Amino acid sequence: MSDPITLNVGGKLYTTSLATLTSFPDSMLGAMFSGKMPTKRDSQGNCFIDRDGKVFRYILNFLRTSHLDLPEDFQEMGLLRREADFYQVQPLIEALQEKEVELSKAEKNAMLNITLKQRVQTVHFTVREAPQIYSLSSSSMEVFNANIFSTSCLFLKLLGSKLFYCSNGNLSSITSHLQDPNHLTLDWVANVEGLPEEEYTKQNLKRLWVVPANKQINSFQVFVEEVLKIALSDGFCIDSSHPHALDLMNNKIIRLIRYR
């Protein structure tokens, strides 16, 4: 085979050199491209490997540099480990094991910071008083916002498994609203007096529930109590140096830390 070589890995194309692919002779790639194992071709004549194409970039970079370089927010360690096992690149397997130990230690010590905001706004809606008879009504509505940051991705996943939005009459986990592995923003409303159930859906007003207690969160006090229960059970404690005691009492800022 002559350089360069184009690989089709699960539909993704990569171009590299024969020297790179055989840099670890005892690996499956080393065997494939040294002629010890047969290779398949796609319709364009590229060498085809029926594996995950997305994470192959990290494997190929390791073949090039002998260093494991992953982004800080990398979330597919399990998949990459399985792919490394398949290709049998032993130094990469060992590097991944060391990385997982490092990540495990980092997860033990963690910080959780929650900033809370609340406002009151007026909601307008129609009320059916009789067949073909409707009246316009309005009511005050409490709107809540919680901006949550944690250095522990695992804790945010745990929190996401406990908190649910109620929308369209159904509960949905907040995990789908994670902006990134360390950051979560929640917006919800309290029950509005006199507001028909269908108006919550029509006006896209989400309510917040905590499970398995099946409790609706209608105030910041309840929200703080429930989050503290979850955080304390996961080893967090209140950071006595921050925030100011008045902010904590007024449910504006919550900061917790965990040392293990």
C-alpha positions as CSV (number, residue, x, y, z in Angstrom):
1,M,0.0,0.0,0.0
2,S,1.2,3.4,-0.9
3,D,0.8,6.6,1.2
4,P,-1.6,8.3,1.9
5,I,-4.3,5.9,2.9
6,T,-8.0,6.9,3.3
7,L,-10.1,5.0,5.8
8,N,-13.9,4.8,5.9
9,V,-14.7,4.2,9.6
10,G,-18.4,3.8,10.1
11,G,-19.0,6.3,7.3
12,K,-16.4,8.9,8.4
13,L,-13.4,9.4,6.2
14,Y,-9.9,9.7,7.6
15,T,-6.6,10.1,5.7
16,T,-3.3,9.0,7.2
17,S,-0.1,7.2,6.5
18,L,0.8,3.5,6.5
19,A,3.5,4.4,9.1
20,T,0.9,5.7,11.4
21,L,-1.4,2.8,11.0
22,T,1.4,0.3,11.7
23,S,3.0,2.3,14.5
24,F,1.8,-0.3,17.0
25,P,2.5,-3.6,15.2
26,D,0.8,-5.8,17.8
27,S,-2.5,-4.0,17.4
28,M,-5.4,-5.0,15.0
29,L,-4.6,-2.0,12.8
30,G,-1.0,-3.0,12.7
31,A,-2.0,-6.5,11.6
32,M,-4.5,-5.2,9.0
33,F,-2.1,-2.8,7.3
34,S,0.9,-5.0,7.4
35,G,-0.9,-7.6,5.4
36,K,-1.4,-10.1,8.2
37,M,-5.2,-9.6,8.1
38,P,-7.6,-9.0,5.2
39,T,-9.1,-5.5,4.7
40,K,-12.5,-4.6,3.2
41,R,-13.1,-1.8,0.7
42,D,-16.0,0.5,0.2
43,S,-17.5,1.5,-3.2
44,Q,-14.8,4.2,-3.6
45,G,-11.9,1.8,-2.9
46,N,-11.3,3.1,0.6
47,C,-10.4,0.7,3.4
48,F,-13.6,0.1,5.3
49,I,-13.9,-0.6,9.1
50,D,-17.4,-1.1,10.5
51,R,-16.8,0.7,13.8
52,D,-17.7,4.0,15.4
53,G,-16.4,6.8,13.2
54,K,-16.7,9.7,15.6
55,V,-14.3,8.5,18.3
56,F,-11.8,7.0,15.8
57,R,-10.2,10.5,15.6
58,Y,-8.9,10.0,19.2
59,I,-7.5,6.6,18.3
60,L,-5.9,7.9,15.2
61,N,-4.3,10.8,17.0
62,F,-2.9,8.4,19.6
63,L,-1.3,6.4,16.8
64,R,0.3,9.6,15.5
65,T,1.6,11.0,18.8
66,S,1.4,8.3,21.4
67,H,-0.5,10.8,23.6
68,L,-4.2,10.7,24.7
69,D,-5.7,14.1,24.0
70,L,-9.4,14.4,24.9
71,P,-11.5,17.6,25.3
72,E,-12.4,18.6,28.9
73,D,-16.1,17.9,28.4
74,F,-15.5,14.5,26.7
75,Q,-18.5,12.3,27.6
76,E,-17.9,9.0,25.7
77,M,-15.1,7.4,27.7
78,G,-16.9,4.1,27.8
79,L,-17.3,4.0,24.0
80,L,-13.7,5.0,23.4
81,R,-12.5,2.3,25.8
82,R,-14.5,-0.3,23.9
83,E,-13.1,0.9,20.6
84,A,-9.6,0.8,22.0
85,D,-10.2,-2.8,23.1
86,F,-11.4,-3.7,19.6
87,Y,-8.3,-2.2,17.9
88,Q,-6.1,-3.7,20.6
89,V,-3.8,-0.7,20.9
90,Q,-2.4,-1.7,24.3
91,P,-0.7,1.6,25.2
92,L,-4.0,3.4,24.5
93,I,-5.9,1.0,26.7
94,E,-3.4,1.7,29.5
95,A,-3.6,5.5,28.9
96,L,-7.4,5.3,29.1
97,Q,-7.2,3.4,32.4
98,E,-5.0,6.1,33.9
99,K,-7.3,8.8,32.6
100,E,-10.3,7.1,34.2
101,V,-8.5,7.0,37.6
102,E,-7.7,10.7,37.2
103,L,-11.3,11.6,36.4
104,S,-12.5,9.5,39.3
105,K,-10.3,11.4,41.7
106,A,-11.4,14.7,40.3
107,E,-15.1,13.8,40.8
108,K,-14.6,13.1,44.5
109,N,-13.8,16.8,45.2
110,A,-16.5,19.0,43.8
111,M,-18.2,22.4,44.0
112,L,-21.9,23.2,43.5
113,N,-23.1,26.8,42.9
114,I,-26.7,27.7,42.5
115,T,-28.0,31.3,41.8
116,L,-31.7,31.9,42.2
117,K,-33.9,34.6,40.7
118,Q,-37.6,35.1,41.2
119,R,-40.1,37.6,39.7
120,V,-43.9,38.1,39.6
121,Q,-45.7,38.6,36.3
122,T,-49.3,38.8,35.2
123,V,-50.7,36.0,33.1
124,H,-53.9,36.6,31.1
125,F,-56.2,33.7,30.1
126,T,-59.7,32.9,29.1
127,V,-62.2,31.1,31.3
128,R,-65.2,29.2,30.0
129,E,-68.2,30.1,32.1
130,A,-70.8,28.4,30.0
131,P,-71.1,26.9,26.5
132,Q,-70.1,29.6,24.0
133,I,-69.5,32.0,26.9
134,Y,-65.9,33.0,27.8
135,S,-64.5,35.7,29.9
136,L,-61.0,37.2,30.1
137,S,-59.2,36.8,33.4
138,S,-55.7,37.5,34.8
139,S,-53.7,36.5,37.8
140,S,-50.3,37.0,39.3
141,M,-47.8,34.3,38.6
142,E,-44.5,33.5,40.4
143,V,-41.7,32.7,37.9
144,F,-38.5,31.0,39.1
145,N,-35.0,30.7,37.6
146,A,-32.2,28.6,38.9
147,N,-28.7,28.7,37.4
148,I,-26.8,25.6,38.5
149,F,-23.1,24.9,38.0
150,S,-21.2,21.9,39.4
151,T,-17.7,20.6,38.7
152,S,-19.2,17.1,39.1
153,C,-20.9,16.0,36.0
154,L,-22.2,12.9,37.9
155,F,-24.0,15.1,40.4
156,L,-25.8,17.0,37.8
157,K,-26.9,13.7,36.3
158,L,-28.1,12.6,39.7
159,L,-30.0,15.9,40.2
160,G,-31.5,15.4,36.7
161,S,-32.8,12.0,37.7
162,K,-34.7,13.6,40.6
163,L,-36.2,16.8,39.1
164,F,-38.9,16.7,36.4
165,Y,-40.8,19.3,34.4
166,C,-44.5,19.0,34.1
167,S,-45.6,20.0,30.6
168,N,-48.5,19.0,28.5
169,G,-49.7,16.9,31.4
170,N,-46.5,14.7,31.4
171,L,-43.4,14.6,33.5
172,S,-40.1,14.9,31.6
173,S,-36.6,14.7,33.2
174,I,-34.6,17.9,33.3
175,T,-31.5,16.0,32.0
176,S,-32.6,16.9,28.5
177,H,-32.1,20.6,29.4
178,L,-28.4,20.3,30.3
179,Q,-26.6,23.0,28.4
180,D,-23.3,21.2,29.0
181,P,-22.1,18.5,31.4
182,N,-21.5,21.1,34.2
183,H,-24.2,23.6,33.7
184,L,-28.0,23.5,34.1
185,T,-30.6,26.3,33.9
186,L,-34.1,25.7,35.2
187,D,-37.1,28.0,34.5
188,W,-40.6,27.1,36.0
189,V,-43.7,28.6,37.5
190,A,-45.7,28.0,40.6
191,N,-49.4,27.0,40.4
192,V,-51.5,29.9,39.3
193,E,-54.8,30.4,41.0
194,G,-57.7,30.0,38.6
195,L,-55.6,29.1,35.6
196,P,-57.1,26.2,33.6
197,E,-54.8,23.2,33.1
198,E,-54.8,23.7,29.3
199,E,-53.5,27.2,29.6
200,Y,-50.2,25.9,31.1
201,T,-49.7,24.0,27.8
202,K,-51.0,26.8,25.6
203,Q,-48.7,29.4,27.2
204,N,-45.7,27.0,27.6
205,L,-45.7,27.3,31.4
206,K,-43.6,24.5,32.9
207,R,-44.0,23.4,36.6
208,L,-41.3,21.6,38.5
209,W,-41.6,18.3,40.4
210,V,-39.3,16.3,42.6
211,V,-39.4,12.5,42.6
212,P,-39.8,10.0,44.2
213,A,-41.5,12.3,46.7
214,N,-43.9,13.4,43.9
215,K,-43.8,16.9,45.3
216,Q,-44.5,20.0,43.2
217,I,-42.0,22.9,43.8
218,N,-44.0,26.1,44.3
219,S,-41.4,28.1,46.1
220,F,-37.7,28.6,46.4
221,Q,-37.8,27.4,49.9
222,V,-39.1,24.0,48.8
223,F,-36.6,24.0,45.9
224,V,-33.6,24.7,48.2
225,E,-34.8,22.1,50.7
226,E,-35.1,19.4,48.0
227,V,-31.7,20.2,46.3
228,L,-30.0,20.3,49.7
229,K,-31.4,16.8,50.5
230,I,-30.0,15.5,47.2
231,A,-26.6,17.3,47.6
232,L,-26.1,16.4,51.2
233,S,-26.8,12.7,50.5
234,D,-24.1,12.8,47.8
235,G,-21.5,14.1,50.3
236,F,-21.8,17.9,49.8
237,C,-21.8,20.4,52.7
238,I,-22.5,24.1,52.8
239,D,-19.5,26.3,52.2
240,S,-19.4,28.4,55.4
241,S,-17.2,31.0,53.8
242,H,-19.5,31.7,50.8
243,P,-22.0,33.1,50.2
244,H,-23.0,35.7,52.7
245,A,-25.4,34.4,55.3
246,L,-28.1,36.8,54.2
247,D,-27.9,35.5,50.6
248,L,-28.3,32.0,51.8
249,M,-31.2,32.8,54.1
250,N,-32.9,34.7,51.3
251,N,-32.4,31.8,48.9
252,K,-30.4,33.9,46.4
253,I,-27.1,32.0,46.3
254,I,-26.2,28.5,47.4
255,R,-22.7,27.2,47.4
256,L,-21.8,23.7,48.5
257,I,-18.5,21.8,48.5
258,R,-17.4,18.2,48.7
259,Y,-14.1,16.8,49.9
260,R,-13.4,13.1,49.9
